[in-house]
Each structure stands twice: as structure tokens, then as C-alpha cells.
Amino acid sequence: MQAPITETLPATPDGLTRAAALLAVGGLVAFPTETVYGLGADARSDRAVAGIFAAKGRPRFNPLIVHLPDLAAASRFAVVTDEAARLADAFWPGPLTLVLPLRPEAGLSPLVTAGLTTVAIRVPAHPVAQALLHAFGGPLAAPSANPSGRVSPTRAAHVLDGLAGLIAAVVDGGACGVGVESTIVGMDGAATLLRPGGLPAEAIEACLGGPLAVPQGGVISAPGQLASHYAPGAPVRLNVTAPAAGDLWIGFGPTSADAPLTLSATGDLMEAAAALFQTLRTADALAAGRTIAFAPIPDHGLGRAINDRLRRAAAPRP
């Protein structure tokens, strides 16, 4: 039996109308955000959301992020506290996800929240994502558009590499500008950094006027908390200043100018974040039995998000 064909749609009014129509009948459509490409489905439909887990091979205890066009829409699905509203006013639309108390009348599929009493919500800034949300007119559950645990997609071609024949369509909006997933902050209680991402934690702390809490215990309360994630096929080593004979070295900054690949030759963390997942894919294709070795990345600002993804890429595989 021939596998279904995944449509590649242009980011035009006609393409977005087609994408919205596919979503309306329960189809899965990948679309660009400023962080990575998301795999969208109607967040109110059990069948559509189950399709996300099936296509990605994603564990069902791992909740999903709901994408909405603005704070007013978010308030219909979640309880937005004053502190959360302050963050939303400052950083939405943008690469920030807030985990908020779920409204009982929200009407979301329980698969979205993994049975929790909270929901992760984001308002993306990408114009194509915004246009699709308005064309669809409802909440979109959308994890990254890649097989679970693999390298996240920052281009439409990356989506097709992993999910062609498994989803209805991908809207091609070009390369993603931020390049790492959104920062996730839990707001069901003290503001807690659940996942570093495309918005530096320092900016959030400055907005709140105090430090973010650190999550306690091993409960998965938001996406991106699995120990092994974002993994290429080749093994990964971190903080390598002198590569071994069996390493494919990826540099950062002028001290690793001899590296065959680099996240940023000048040591620019924004450039490194945007290049991270494409570089992982390139390195994986070139590794040929070697280990992918990353030069040290400063652990502040966007460097925290980069190091978080690299630690998960290097973690033992399940």
C-alpha cells in the first residue's frame, strides 16, 4: 500500500486556506514559528491530537503546547494570573510558553495536557503561524514537527525528512529565525523555569523582579523535559576544547577556528541558537562513525537553551 503524500504548501493565502481546511477535518499540518516548525492539530479533537502522538512516536505522558493568536484567546482556555499577564504583555507574541491552570470549560482534548490540570500556551510571533491560527480559528496543539527525541526542524525540508507520508501537509515559511524551542515557565504557583529556550531567563527574571524557581521532583509538567531528546544518530560529546581523532568537532567562537563546523565563528549566541539544529543535522550526515564533539558554549542568555539541548542530545538513549 502506497504511503499518503504529504503536501508542501506555500505560505500564501491559498496555501493557508488549504492548511486550515486540512486541520478542520482532523489533519496534521506542520507550520513555521520563530523557534522551530510545529506539528499542528486541532487541540479540541481527541482523534487529531492522537494523530500527533502516532506520527511522532511521542510518549503520551508528555504534554503538548497549545498555540493561540493572542492573550485574549489564551484567557478562554487558561486562568491567566496577574503575574502571567505581566509576562504575556512583555513577551507575547514571542518564544515564551506559559504553563497555566486549565479552565474546566476549556474543551481541550485531555491528550493535550497529559491529564494534568494545567495547560502550556504560546502565542507565536511568526507571521505565517499567526496567519494560520487566524485562518483556522481555533487552538492548535503543536509540538516540534519531528520524530520524538530527534533533532528539531527549522526548515520545511527537515519536517519532510522525518514525517513525509505521516502528516497531511507542511507550510513552507522558510528557515526559523530563533532556532531553538520556546522558553517554558510554569505559572501554577511560583514562577518556575521548566525549560530554557529562545527567550533568555534573565529577561523573564527582570520582568518579574526576582529569580525564577527551579522545578522539584521528576514529574513531567511541560514539553521538552525528557532526559534524552534532540538526538542525532551519532554520539555527542560536550565541552571539547581539544578534539580526539574520532571526533567531528563543532566550534564556537575564535578559540575553535580550526573546527570543520561552527555554531558561530564570532561567538554570537543568537547566531549559534539559530544554527544549532541545522548544524546537528549536517554533523550527523558527516559523522560516518565518528563522535560529534561540541566546543564549550557560555551558559548564560541563549547559551542556557543551547546547552540544555546539547545535554539532552548527549544523554544516554532509551
C-alpha positions in Angstrom: 0.0 0.0 0.0 1.4 3.4 -1.0 2.0 5.9 1.8 -0.1 9.1 1.7 1.6 12.0 0.1 2.4 15.0 2.3 1.6 18.2 0.6 4.1 21.1 0.6 2.0 24.3 0.8 3.2 27.8 0.1 2.8 30.5 2.8 0.2 32.3 0.7 -3.5 33.0 1.3 -4.4 30.0 -0.8 -1.8 27.8 0.9 -3.0 28.8 4.3 -6.7 28.3 3.3 -5.8 24.7 2.3 -3.8 24.2 5.5 -6.8 25.4 7.6 -9.1 23.1 5.7 -6.9 20.1 6.4 -6.8 21.0 10.1 -10.6 21.4 10.2 -11.1 17.7 9.2 -8.5 16.4 11.7 -5.4 16.5 9.5 -1.9 17.2 10.8 -0.2 20.3 9.3 3.4 21.4 10.1 4.0 25.1 10.1 6.8 27.6 10.9 7.2 29.5 14.1 10.0 31.8 15.0 11.5 29.0 17.1 11.1 25.7 15.1 8.5 24.1 12.9 5.4 22.9 14.8 3.2 19.9 14.0 -0.3 21.3 14.3 -3.6 19.6 15.1 -7.0 20.8 16.4 -6.4 20.8 20.2 -10.1 20.1 20.8 -10.1 16.8 18.9 -9.0 13.6 20.6 -8.5 11.9 17.2 -6.5 14.8 15.7 -4.2 15.1 18.8 -3.8 11.3 19.0 -2.5 11.6 15.4 0.3 13.8 16.6 1.5 11.2 19.1 1.2 8.5 16.4 3.1 10.4 13.7 5.9 11.5 16.1 6.1 8.3 18.2 5.7 10.6 21.2 5.2 9.3 24.7 1.6 10.1 25.8 2.7 11.3 29.3 4.4 14.2 27.5 2.1 17.2 27.3 1.7 19.5 24.2 1.9 23.3 23.8 -1.3 25.0 22.6 -0.7 27.8 20.1 -3.1 30.7 20.1 -3.2 34.1 18.4 -3.2 36.4 21.4 -3.7 36.8 25.2 -7.4 37.2 24.9 -7.7 33.8 23.2 -5.4 32.3 25.8 -7.6 33.6 28.6 -10.5 31.5 27.2 -8.6 28.3 27.8 -6.5 29.0 30.9 -6.5 31.1 34.1 -4.1 34.0 33.5 -2.9 35.4 36.8 -1.6 38.9 37.1 2.0 37.7 37.1 1.4 35.7 34.0 -0.3 38.6 32.3 2.7 40.7 33.0 4.9 38.2 31.2 2.4 37.9 28.3 2.3 41.7 27.9 6.0 41.8 27.8 6.9 38.8 25.6 3.8 37.7 23.6 3.9 37.2 20.7 7.2 35.5 21.0 9.2 32.5 22.1 7.7 32.1 25.6 5.3 29.3 26.7 3.4 29.7 30.0 2.0 26.7 31.9 -1.2 27.9 33.4 -4.2 26.5 35.3 -6.6 24.9 32.8 -10.1 26.2 32.7 -12.5 23.3 33.3 -14.7 24.5 30.4 -11.8 24.9 28.0 -12.9 22.0 25.8 -9.3 20.8 25.0 -8.6 17.1 24.5 -7.1 15.6 27.7 -4.3 14.2 25.5 -3.0 17.8 25.1 -2.5 18.2 28.8 -1.5 14.6 29.5 -4.3 14.5 32.1 -2.8 17.4 34.1 -4.8 20.4 35.5 -2.5 22.8 33.7 -2.0 23.7 30.0 1.0 25.0 28.2 0.1 28.0 26.0 2.2 30.1 23.5 1.4 33.0 21.2 3.9 32.7 18.3 5.3 35.8 16.6 5.9 34.2 13.2 3.6 35.9 10.6 2.8 32.5 8.9 1.9 30.9 12.3 -0.3 33.9 13.1 -2.0 33.8 9.7 -2.7 30.1 10.0 -4.1 30.5 13.5 -6.5 33.2 12.2 -7.4 31.1 9.2 -8.1 28.0 11.3 -9.9 30.0 14.0 -9.2 27.6 16.9 -6.4 26.3 19.2 -3.6 24.3 17.7 -1.7 21.7 19.6 1.8 21.8 18.1 4.9 20.1 19.4 8.0 20.2 17.1 7.4 18.6 13.8 9.9 15.7 14.0 10.0 12.1 15.2 10.1 12.2 19.0 13.5 12.5 20.5 15.2 13.5 17.2 16.7 16.8 16.1 14.0 19.6 15.9 13.2 21.0 12.4 14.0 24.6 11.4 13.1 24.2 7.7 10.3 22.6 5.8 12.8 20.1 4.3 13.6 18.9 7.9 10.0 18.2 8.5 9.7 16.1 5.4 12.9 14.2 6.3 11.2 12.8 9.4 7.4 12.9 8.7 6.8 12.7 5.0 3.9 10.3 4.4 2.8 10.6 8.1 1.2 14.0 8.0 -1.2 15.8 5.7 1.0 18.9 4.8 3.8 21.3 5.7 3.5 25.0 5.1 6.9 26.2 3.8 7.7 29.5 5.5 11.5 29.3 5.1 14.1 29.0 7.9 13.1 29.7 11.5 14.8 32.8 13.0 15.3 31.8 16.6 16.2 28.2 16.0 15.6 26.7 19.5 12.2 26.0 21.1 10.4 28.4 23.4 11.3 29.0 27.0 8.7 27.4 29.2 7.7 29.0 32.6 5.3 27.3 35.0 2.8 29.8 36.5 0.8 27.4 38.6 2.3 28.6 41.8 5.7 30.3 42.0 7.1 31.2 38.5 9.4 28.3 37.6 11.8 27.8 34.7 10.7 24.4 33.2 12.7 24.6 30.0 15.3 27.2 28.9 14.6 28.4 25.3 14.5 31.2 22.8 13.8 33.9 25.4 16.6 34.3 27.9 15.6 33.5 31.5 17.4 36.7 32.6 14.8 38.8 30.6 12.0 37.0 32.3 13.5 37.5 35.8 14.0 41.2 35.1 10.3 41.5 34.1 9.2 39.6 37.3 11.6 41.5 39.5 13.0 38.3 41.0 14.6 34.9 40.2 12.7 32.0 38.7 12.3 28.9 40.8 13.8 25.5 39.8 11.4 22.6 39.3 11.3 20.0 42.0 10.8 16.2 41.6 10.7 14.2 38.4 7.1 14.9 37.2 6.9 15.9 33.6 4.7 19.0 33.6 5.7 20.6 30.3 7.2 19.6 26.9 10.9 19.2 26.4 11.7 17.7 29.9 12.7 14.2 28.8 16.3 13.4 29.6 17.2 12.2 26.2 15.9 14.4 23.4 17.0 16.4 20.3 19.4 13.5 19.5 21.2 12.8 16.2 22.1 9.3 15.2 25.8 9.8 16.1 27.0 10.0 19.8 27.6 13.5 21.2 30.3 14.9 23.5 30.3 18.3 25.1 32.7 21.0 26.2 35.5 19.7 24.0 38.5 22.0 23.7 40.9 19.5 22.1 39.1 17.0 19.8 40.2 13.4 19.7 41.0 11.5 16.5 37.5 10.1 16.3 35.7 13.4 16.8 33.8 15.6 14.3 34.4 18.9 16.1 31.9 21.7 16.1 33.3 25.0 17.2 32.1 28.2 18.9 34.0 31.4 18.8 37.5 32.2 17.6 39.2 29.8 20.0 37.9 26.9 17.9 38.5 28.4 14.5 40.1 25.2 13.2 36.8 23.2 13.7 35.3 22.0 10.4 31.9 23.2 11.5 30.9 26.0 13.9 27.8 27.3 15.6 29.2 30.9 15.4 32.8 31.8 14.4 32.4 35.1 16.3 30.9 33.6 19.4 27.4 35.1 18.8 24.9 33.2 20.9 21.9 34.4 18.8 23.7 33.1 15.6 24.5 29.8 17.4 20.9 29.2 18.6 19.6 29.8 15.1 22.2 27.4 13.6 22.1 24.7 16.3 19.6 22.1 14.8 20.8 22.6 11.2 24.4 22.1 12.3 23.4 18.9 14.3 21.8 17.5 11.1 24.8 18.4 9.0 27.2 16.9 11.5 25.1 13.7 11.7 25.3 13.3 8.0 29.1 13.8 8.0 29.9 11.8 11.1 30.4 8.4 9.4 31.1 6.6 12.7 32.7 9.5 14.5 31.5 11.2 17.6 30.1 14.8 17.3 32.1 16.9 19.7 30.9 20.4 20.7 33.2 23.2 21.9 32.1 24.9 25.2 29.2 27.3 25.0 28.8 30.0 27.6 25.9 29.1 30.0 24.1 32.4 30.1 21.4 34.1 27.9 20.6 31.9 24.9 23.6 29.8 25.9 21.5 28.2 28.6 19.0 27.0 26.0 21.8 25.7 23.6 23.5 23.8 26.5 20.1 22.4 27.6 19.5 21.0 24.1 23.1 19.7 23.8 23.0 17.9 27.2 19.8 16.1 26.1 21.3 15.3 22.7 24.3 13.8 24.5 22.3 11.9 27.2 22.1 8.0 27.1 19.5 6.9 24.6 16.4 5.0 26.0 
